[in-house]
Amino acid sequence: MTTSILTDPNEMASVEQRWHRLHEISTGTIFQTPAWTLTWCRTFQDCFAMRILTVMDGEELLGVMPCFLEPSTYGPIRLHRLRMVGEHSIFGGYEPLVHPGRREEVLSEFVALLNHELRSRKTDIVDFHFLDPQGPVGRTLNSQLRGRGLHTQFTPLSTSHLTVDLPVSFDTYLKALGDRTRKNLKNQERVLIRQGAQCEILGGSRAGASFEEFALLHRTRWASEGQRGHLETRPRFLEFCRAIVALIPAATRFYFMKENDTAVAGLMVFALHGRVHVYLSGRDPAHPWSRLSPGRVLIGMCIRDAIGQGARVVDFQGGDEAYKLHLGGKEKGYARLIAAGSLRGKFFLSAFAVARRLEGGPGSVSRLAPFIRRLKQLRRINPG
């Protein structure tokens, strides 16, 4: 096997076809596709140094670990973090893509590369935020990095993440909901249809135009609270979403609830390999239908479609909002792995642990509060 670190998007494009084959073999997520990763790299290439780790066996690509190097300052500490591509600004779950039949040996090669990056002081810490806590990748990386004498911290449930394991029928799904949620969902859909509501599901060649219509709804929802939405506040998120929708229209769906061709509520959804990601939502809070929760009704329709198409999981992304729990979401969480090599990295890891213990601590540590607050920023759902 041979390993390499690619630093230029054009280099990454050279392995794109092999990457597609590996993704199909591994039944990877939408966030592990070449399109998603390369779009992020092109969107942020003037901001960060790219470090795309690859493992090859002859002409076959066995593993891809897309990373970037981020300079960060935390109180008096200035260090470089190696993070997974996508973690900065873009919602999603990010893990290395590994051939399922060669997992152990490929991860060992990745660990060797990470160990070299840390020991050579090219990076101070490895900091991966959105790993699958139930999968083998995060735990294997943690144990192997620790086995090489590196300081590590693995947090299985670092960030809330709710998903729904789908049954074989929509009736079975409804029966598993609480009585009140089930009745409300049925009644609200019935009333909306009676009042003339129309549901549209758009994608494919209409994905680009649908995104612009959806983005307006998303802005409207947040403007009603005097705020700007995620598409406006997260750095380059709007640019990224517009580009990725154009690149993967077959995996993109927009659900709209409309009155006379005017959108009242909408969902932006990605679907691939049996996983349906309810990615973003928008609605017009001033419309009279708002009291009938059209967004929640659309999610119910999305789940019904997902079951009908044989999907296994609906992914509500990060956050534990009440509506996700009411609609059957179960806490899966995202795991976080930190590994330190340099003295600064080790100090950061120790300070981070102290900051966690001091959370809500007594006034005797008030002089440390600004430093502690800065350290705690690393615990946000999508830091940076």
C-alpha positions in Angstrom: 0.0 0.0 0.0 1.1 3.6 -0.6 0.0 6.7 1.2 0.0 10.3 0.1 -1.3 13.8 1.2 -2.9 15.8 -1.5 -2.9 19.6 -1.0 -4.5 20.9 -4.2 -8.1 20.5 -5.4 -6.8 19.6 -8.9 -4.8 16.8 -7.4 -7.9 15.6 -5.6 -9.9 15.6 -8.8 -7.3 13.2 -10.3 -8.6 10.4 -7.9 -12.2 11.3 -8.3 -13.3 8.2 -10.3 -11.5 5.9 -7.9 -13.1 7.8 -5.0 -16.6 7.2 -6.6 -15.9 3.5 -6.7 -14.7 3.4 -3.1 -17.8 5.4 -2.1 -20.1 2.8 -3.7 -18.3 -0.2 -2.2 -18.5 1.5 1.2 -22.0 2.8 0.8 -20.8 6.1 2.2 -22.9 9.0 3.2 -23.6 12.1 1.1 -21.0 13.9 3.2 -18.3 11.5 2.1 -18.9 11.9 -1.7 -16.2 13.5 -3.9 -18.7 16.1 -4.9 -19.3 17.3 -1.3 -15.7 17.2 -0.3 -14.3 18.9 -3.4 -17.0 21.6 -3.3 -16.0 22.4 0.2 -12.3 22.5 -0.7 -13.0 24.8 -3.7 -15.2 27.0 -1.5 -12.6 27.4 1.2 -9.3 26.9 -0.6 -8.2 30.5 -0.1 -8.8 30.2 3.7 -7.2 26.9 4.7 -4.4 24.5 3.7 -5.9 21.3 2.4 -4.5 17.9 3.6 -6.3 15.1 1.9 -4.9 11.8 3.1 -5.2 8.8 0.8 -4.3 5.1 0.9 -3.8 3.2 -2.4 -3.2 -0.4 -3.2 -1.9 -0.3 -6.8 -4.5 1.5 -8.8 -7.3 1.0 -6.2 -8.2 3.7 -3.7 -8.7 2.1 -0.3 -9.2 5.1 1.9 -9.7 8.9 1.9 -9.4 11.1 5.0 -10.1 14.7 3.8 -8.7 17.2 6.2 -7.7 20.9 6.4 -5.3 22.8 8.6 -6.8 25.5 10.6 -4.8 28.1 12.6 -6.6 28.8 15.9 -6.0 31.1 18.9 -7.4 30.1 22.4 -6.4 32.6 25.0 -2.5 32.6 25.0 -2.4 29.5 22.9 -1.9 29.7 19.1 -1.9 26.4 17.4 -2.8 24.5 14.2 -5.7 22.1 14.2 -6.1 19.3 11.7 -9.9 19.0 11.1 -12.1 17.0 8.8 -13.2 18.8 5.6 -16.7 20.1 6.1 -16.5 20.7 9.8 -15.9 24.4 9.2 -19.3 26.1 8.5 -21.1 23.2 6.8 -23.6 20.9 8.6 -23.0 17.2 8.3 -21.3 14.1 9.8 -17.7 13.7 8.7 -15.6 10.5 8.8 -12.8 9.0 6.8 -14.1 6.8 3.9 -12.5 3.4 4.2 -12.8 0.2 2.2 -15.0 -2.2 4.4 -12.9 -5.2 3.7 -9.6 -3.5 4.5 -10.6 -1.3 7.4 -8.0 -2.2 10.0 -5.0 -1.9 7.7 -6.2 1.3 6.1 -6.9 3.0 9.4 -3.4 1.9 10.5 -2.0 3.8 7.5 -4.0 6.8 8.4 -2.8 6.7 12.0 0.8 6.6 10.7 0.2 9.7 8.6 -1.5 11.5 11.5 1.3 10.5 13.8 3.8 12.0 11.4 1.8 15.2 11.1 1.8 15.6 14.8 5.4 14.5 15.5 6.8 16.7 12.8 5.0 19.7 14.3 3.1 20.3 11.1 0.0 20.3 13.3 -0.5 20.6 17.0 -3.7 18.7 17.4 -6.0 16.4 15.4 -9.5 17.5 16.2 -12.4 15.5 14.6 -15.9 16.6 15.8 -18.5 14.6 13.9 -17.6 11.0 14.1 -20.1 8.1 14.3 -20.0 7.1 18.0 -21.4 3.6 17.2 -19.0 3.0 14.3 -15.5 1.5 14.5 -13.5 4.3 12.9 -13.3 6.9 15.8 -12.5 4.3 18.5 -9.9 2.6 16.3 -8.2 5.9 15.5 -8.2 6.7 19.2 -6.7 3.5 20.4 -4.1 3.4 17.7 -3.0 7.0 18.2 -2.8 6.4 21.9 -0.8 3.2 21.2 1.8 5.4 19.5 2.2 7.4 22.7 0.1 10.4 21.7 -2.2 12.1 24.2 -5.9 11.6 23.1 -9.4 12.3 24.3 -12.4 10.5 22.8 -15.9 11.8 23.7 -18.6 9.4 22.4 -21.5 11.8 22.8 -19.9 15.2 22.2 -22.8 16.8 20.2 -26.5 15.9 20.0 -27.6 14.2 16.8 -31.0 12.7 16.3 -32.0 10.0 13.8 -35.0 7.8 13.1 -34.5 4.1 12.3 -37.3 3.5 9.8 -39.7 0.6 10.0 -41.1 -1.3 7.0 -44.3 0.8 6.8 -45.5 4.3 7.5 -48.4 2.9 9.7 -45.8 1.2 11.9 -43.9 4.5 12.1 -47.0 6.4 13.2 -48.0 3.8 15.8 -44.6 4.3 17.4 -45.2 8.0 17.9 -46.9 9.5 20.9 -50.7 9.7 20.7 -50.8 13.5 20.6 -48.1 13.7 17.9 -49.8 11.1 15.8 -53.2 12.8 16.0 -51.8 16.3 15.4 -49.8 15.1 12.3 -52.9 13.5 10.8 -55.2 16.3 11.6 -52.9 19.1 10.5 -52.2 17.4 7.1 -56.0 16.8 6.6 -56.8 20.5 7.4 -54.0 21.8 5.2 -55.2 19.8 2.3 -58.8 20.8 2.8 -57.7 24.5 2.8 -56.0 24.0 -0.6 -52.4 23.2 0.4 -50.4 21.5 -2.3 -47.2 19.5 -1.6 -44.5 19.6 -4.3 -41.3 17.5 -4.3 -38.7 18.9 -6.7 -35.2 17.9 -7.6 -33.2 16.9 -10.7 -33.2 19.6 -13.3 -35.3 21.8 -11.1 -33.0 21.6 -8.1 -31.2 24.9 -8.8 -34.3 27.0 -9.1 -35.9 25.2 -6.2 -32.9 26.1 -4.0 -33.4 29.8 -4.6 -37.1 29.5 -3.7 -36.2 27.6 -0.6 -33.4 30.0 0.4 -36.0 32.9 0.4 -38.2 30.9 2.8 -35.3 30.1 5.0 -34.5 33.9 5.2 -38.1 34.7 5.9 -38.4 32.3 8.8 -35.4 33.9 10.6 -36.2 37.5 9.6 -39.4 37.1 11.6 -37.3 36.9 14.7 -35.0 39.7 13.7 -32.2 37.3 12.8 -30.4 36.1 9.7 -30.6 32.4 9.0 -27.9 29.8 8.7 -27.4 30.5 5.0 -26.5 34.0 5.8 -24.5 33.7 9.1 -22.4 30.7 8.5 -19.3 31.6 6.4 -19.9 30.8 2.7 -22.7 28.4 3.5 -25.0 29.9 0.9 -22.3 29.6 -1.7 -21.6 26.0 -0.8 -25.2 25.0 -0.8 -25.9 26.6 -4.2 -22.9 24.8 -5.7 -23.6 21.3 -4.2 -27.2 21.4 -5.3 -26.1 22.0 -8.8 -23.5 19.2 -8.6 -25.8 16.4 -7.1 -29.3 17.2 -8.3 -30.3 13.5 -8.3 -29.6 13.3 -4.6 -31.3 16.6 -3.7 -35.0 17.0 -2.9 -37.0 20.1 -2.0 -40.4 19.6 -0.3 -42.7 22.6 -0.5 -46.1 23.3 1.0 -47.7 25.8 -1.4 -50.8 27.9 -1.7 -51.6 29.0 -5.2 -47.9 28.4 -6.3 -46.6 30.4 -3.3 -44.4 28.5 -0.9 -45.4 28.6 2.7 -43.0 26.0 4.1 -40.1 24.0 2.7 -37.5 21.4 3.4 -34.0 20.9 1.8 -33.3 17.1 1.8 -30.4 14.9 0.6 -30.9 11.2 0.1 -28.3 8.5 -0.7 -27.6 4.9 0.1 -30.7 4.5 2.2 -30.1 7.6 4.4 -32.4 10.6 4.1 -30.9 13.8 5.6 -33.4 16.5 6.5 -30.9 19.3 6.1 -32.5 22.7 6.4 -36.0 24.1 6.7 -37.9 27.3 6.0 -41.4 28.7 6.4 -43.4 31.9 6.3 -44.4 32.6 9.9 -46.8 35.3 8.9 -49.0 32.9 6.8 -52.2 31.8 8.5 -51.2 28.1 7.9 -48.2 28.6 10.2 -50.4 27.6 13.2 -50.9 24.2 11.5 -47.2 23.4 11.6 -46.7 22.9 7.8 -43.0 22.2 8.3 -43.7 19.3 10.6 -46.3 18.0 8.2 -43.7 18.2 5.4 -41.3 16.2 7.5 -44.0 13.5 8.0 -44.4 13.4 4.2 -40.7 13.1 3.8 -40.6 10.2 6.2 -43.5 8.5 4.4 -41.6 8.9 1.1 -38.4 7.6 2.6 -40.1 4.4 3.9 -41.8 3.9 0.5 -38.5 4.1 -1.2 -36.8 1.6 1.1 -34.7 4.0 3.1 -33.3 2.8 6.4 -32.7 6.1 8.3 -33.9 9.6 8.5 -31.2 11.9 9.8 -32.3 15.1 11.6 -28.7 16.4 11.7 -27.3 18.1 14.9 -29.4 19.5 17.7 -32.1 18.1 19.9 -35.1 20.3 19.2 -38.4 19.1 20.6 -40.1 18.5 17.2 -37.3 16.0 16.3 -38.0 14.0 19.4 -41.7 14.2 18.9 -41.3 12.8 15.4 -39.4 9.8 16.6 -35.8 11.0 16.7 -33.5 9.0 18.9 -30.2 10.3 20.3 -27.3 8.9 18.4 -24.8 11.7 19.0 -21.6 12.7 17.3 -18.3 11.6 18.8 -15.2 13.8 19.1 -11.6 12.8 18.9 -8.7 15.0 19.9 -5.0 13.9 19.7 -2.1 16.1 20.7 1.5 15.9 19.6 3.3 19.2 20.3 3.7 20.8 23.8 1.2 23.4 22.8 -1.2 20.7 21.7 -0.8 18.8 25.0 -1.3 22.0 27.0 -4.4 22.7 25.0 -5.8 19.2 25.6 -5.2 19.7 29.4 -6.6 23.2 29.4 -9.7 22.0 27.5 -10.3 19.2 30.1 -10.0 21.8 32.9 -12.4 24.2 31.1 -15.0 21.4 30.9 -14.7 20.8 34.7 -14.9 24.5 35.4 -18.1 24.9 33.5 -20.5 26.6 35.8 -17.7 26.8 38.4 -17.4 29.1 41.4 -16.5 32.8 41.3 -12.9 32.0 42.4 -12.1 31.2 38.8 -13.7 34.4 37.4 -10.3 35.8 36.3 -10.0 32.8 34.0 -13.5 33.3 32.5 -12.4 34.9 29.2 -9.9 32.2 28.5 -12.3 29.5 29.6 -15.1 30.9 27.3 -12.7 30.8 24.4 -11.7 27.2 25.1 -15.4 26.2 25.4 -16.0 27.4 21.9 -14.5 24.1 20.7 -17.5 22.4 22.1 -20.0 24.1 19.8 -21.9 22.1 17.3 -19.7 23.4 14.4 -16.8 25.5 15.7 -15.1 27.9 13.4 
